Amino acid sequence: MLPPLTHEEILRYSRHLLIPEVGLRGQQKLKASSVLVIGTGGLGSPVALYLAAAGVGRIGLVDYDVVDASNLQRQIIHGTSTLGMRKVESARRRMLDLNPDIEVVVYDEPFTSENAMRIAADYDVIVDGTDNFPTRYLSNDVAVFLGKPNVYASIFRFDGQVSVFYAKEGPCYRCLFPAPPPPGLVPSCAEGGVLGVLPGTIGSIQATETLKLLLGIGEPLIGRLLLYNALDMSFDFVELKKNPNCRVCGPNADIKELIDYEEFCGVPGHDREEGSAGAGWDIAPTELAERLQNNGILLLDVREPHELEISRLPGAVNIPLGQLAARLSELDSAREMVVFCKAGTRSARALELLVSAGFRKVKNLKGGINAWAREVDPSLPIY
Amino acid sequence: MPSIKIPTPLRYYTDQKAEVTVRGQTVAEAMEHLIEQYPTLRTHLYNGDGQLRPFVNLFLNKTNIRELQGLETPLKEDDQLLLIPSIAGGAQ
């Protein structure tokens, strides 16, 4: 039995009711359906907004973060008035303003192996709008184990990938990517940047696929991967097949329950100890400021040249991380050195590289030049 | 000649080139010619024993080479190879 629509709802959804593929019955289906959106960031913003506007009856939001000023370049569900607010609460307010007739359920916590099955069990479709590999593998495996479709998308700078992974009818994420890249090989958006409108384009496609699945119309992206590039303005499609060796959905699958995804990926999914090179290898900005009084310390900036236009430390030598391995001969291993980048992630990798090349007197500026700007020199901008 | 389309994350290693023309009778030879032109790509594409890394997919036209003859898949003049690495971004 599908729920009836009120007169107000009929007016609100008039443009849907006019499309024969949706119609009154389709709109009732949307009202009766539920979607879990994992992440309320770049992708989650347009997904949650459009699903709310479309009248999906119950929408769950999982996020543990707070709204930060650097989010607003692309995370359009949040606003200046909700800076500092829990993201799920900020998103819920905006969605209910757009459509007070829906129910928004918030999970103000990280999506983990402990809570994922319980949270996702209540929803028809899972939308993967996360920003890290552990949570992506977790969302995939949860969807496979619960027999639900996982509407996947991922973005980087100008590139987007979208697919619907639904193991009952086609391949899953692991069929395509059996294992994640080693930590550090693929930069995140926080390090590599992303064109603000890119998640708008890609998230809107995710929302489209979600609505098609709920309505049972059209040809979903099951078994196809869409590759979008904003600079070339190209849309490429490739065909995906089930991988017979898939460890979660193949005939000889050996992963039968959720695993430790942080261990599997070698990186934290939600632990915010970023910008650190680990015990003994870090130097705090204030300590560096004191040590610099005595000179002799070489500052190595491993950011890209265009980032130097935003902020720089006087006297620092710039060798972008990607060139470091080839330019080690330019550095004196006998000299004390402090490596830094924007927030400490790239410099931690640079430090690993330097140590493995025999450098011993190296430290990582914890939290990068942004932490320096916060703690030592407020005249520098934070980006 | 066949070409290989390079996704943004890997363009860092190809002087920002989006598409590279290559020589070769097979996918392996074409990839070898790509790496000859851009040597730093090798560690990003292959693991120690010469296998494509598990987070890198190579599609010939629309089909994963895994479903063809893998790296030994023969290439025609106008074939297009597409490199698809896993990317994680979305929320941040």
HADDOCK unambig.tbl for C-alpha pairs under 7 A between the chains (distance, minus, plus):
assign (segid A and resid 39 and name CA) (segid B and resid 91 and name CA) 5.94 0.50 0.50
assign (segid A and resid 40 and name CA) (segid B and resid 91 and name CA) 6.54 0.50 0.50
assign (segid A and resid 41 and name CA) (segid B and resid 90 and name CA) 6.84 0.50 0.50
assign (segid A and resid 41 and name CA) (segid B and resid 91 and name CA) 3.87 0.50 0.50
assign (segid A and resid 41 and name CA) (segid B and resid 92 and name CA) 6.09 0.50 0.50
assign (segid A and resid 42 and name CA) (segid B and resid 90 and name CA) 5.65 0.50 0.50
assign (segid A and resid 42 and name CA) (segid B and resid 91 and name CA) 4.77 0.50 0.50
assign (segid A and resid 42 and name CA) (segid B and resid 92 and name CA) 6.68 0.50 0.50
assign (segid A and resid 43 and name CA) (segid B and resid 90 and name CA) 5.46 0.50 0.50
assign (segid A and resid 43 and name CA) (segid B and resid 91 and name CA) 6.03 0.50 0.50
assign (segid A and resid 44 and name CA) (segid B and resid 91 and name CA) 6.93 0.50 0.50
assign (segid A and resid 129 and name CA) (segid B and resid 90 and name CA) 5.46 0.50 0.50
assign (segid A and resid 129 and name CA) (segid B and resid 91 and name CA) 6.09 0.50 0.50
assign (segid A and resid 130 and name CA) (segid B and resid 89 and name CA) 6.98 0.50 0.50
assign (segid A and resid 130 and name CA) (segid B and resid 90 and name CA) 5.24 0.50 0.50
assign (segid A and resid 130 and name CA) (segid B and resid 91 and name CA) 5.20 0.50 0.50
assign (segid A and resid 131 and name CA) (segid B and resid 88 and name CA) 5.37 0.50 0.50
assign (segid A and resid 131 and name CA) (segid B and resid 89 and name CA) 4.30 0.50 0.50
assign (segid A and resid 131 and name CA) (segid B and resid 90 and name CA) 4.44 0.50 0.50
assign (segid A and resid 131 and name CA) (segid B and resid 91 and name CA) 4.77 0.50 0.50
assign (segid A and resid 131 and name CA) (segid B and resid 92 and name CA) 5.89 0.50 0.50
assign (segid A and resid 132 and name CA) (segid B and resid 88 and name CA) 5.01 0.50 0.50
assign (segid A and resid 132 and name CA) (segid B and resid 89 and name CA) 6.36 0.50 0.50
assign (segid A and resid 133 and name CA) (segid B and resid 88 and name CA) 5.67 0.50 0.50
assign (segid A and resid 154 and name CA) (segid B and resid 87 and name CA) 6.18 0.50 0.50
assign (segid A and resid 154 and name CA) (segid B and resid 88 and name CA) 5.64 0.50 0.50
assign (segid A and resid 154 and name CA) (segid B and resid 89 and name CA) 5.35 0.50 0.50
assign (segid A and resid 154 and name CA) (segid B and resid 90 and name CA) 5.43 0.50 0.50
assign (segid A and resid 155 and name CA) (segid B and resid 87 and name CA) 6.61 0.50 0.50
assign (segid A and resid 155 and name CA) (segid B and resid 88 and name CA) 6.77 0.50 0.50
assign (segid A and resid 155 and name CA) (segid B and resid 89 and name CA) 4.87 0.50 0.50
assign (segid A and resid 155 and name CA) (segid B and resid 90 and name CA) 5.61 0.50 0.50
assign (segid A and resid 156 and name CA) (segid B and resid 87 and name CA) 6.69 0.50 0.50
assign (segid A and resid 156 and name CA) (segid B and resid 89 and name CA) 5.75 0.50 0.50
assign (segid A and resid 158 and name CA) (segid B and resid 8 and name CA) 6.93 0.50 0.50
assign (segid A and resid 159 and name CA) (segid B and resid 8 and name CA) 6.40 0.50 0.50
assign (segid A and resid 177 and name CA) (segid B and resid 54 and name CA) 6.15 0.50 0.50
assign (segid A and resid 177 and name CA) (segid B and resid 55 and name CA) 5.09 0.50 0.50
assign (segid A and resid 177 and name CA) (segid B and resid 86 and name CA) 6.89 0.50 0.50
assign (segid A and resid 178 and name CA) (segid B and resid 54 and name CA) 5.87 0.50 0.50
assign (segid A and resid 178 and name CA) (segid B and resid 55 and name CA) 6.83 0.50 0.50
assign (segid A and resid 179 and name CA) (segid B and resid 54 and name CA) 5.61 0.50 0.50
assign (segid A and resid 179 and name CA) (segid B and resid 55 and name CA) 5.86 0.50 0.50
assign (segid A and resid 180 and name CA) (segid B and resid 55 and name CA) 5.62 0.50 0.50
assign (segid A and resid 181 and name CA) (segid B and resid 55 and name CA) 5.73 0.50 0.50
assign (segid A and resid 186 and name CA) (segid B and resid 87 and name CA) 6.83 0.50 0.50
assign (segid A and resid 188 and name CA) (segid B and resid 88 and name CA) 6.65 0.50 0.50
assign (segid A and resid 188 and name CA) (segid B and resid 89 and name CA) 5.72 0.50 0.50
assign (segid A and resid 189 and name CA) (segid B and resid 89 and name CA) 5.46 0.50 0.50
assign (segid A and resid 189 and name CA) (segid B and resid 92 and name CA) 6.19 0.50 0.50
assign (segid A and resid 190 and name CA) (segid B and resid 92 and name CA) 6.00 0.50 0.50
assign (segid A and resid 237 and name CA) (segid B and resid 62 and name CA) 6.92 0.50 0.50
assign (segid A and resid 238 and name CA) (segid B and resid 62 and name CA) 4.43 0.50 0.50
assign (segid A and resid 238 and name CA) (segid B and resid 63 and name CA) 6.36 0.50 0.50
assign (segid A and resid 239 and name CA) (segid B and resid 62 and name CA) 5.71 0.50 0.50
assign (segid A and resid 239 and name CA) (segid B and resid 63 and name CA) 5.79 0.50 0.50
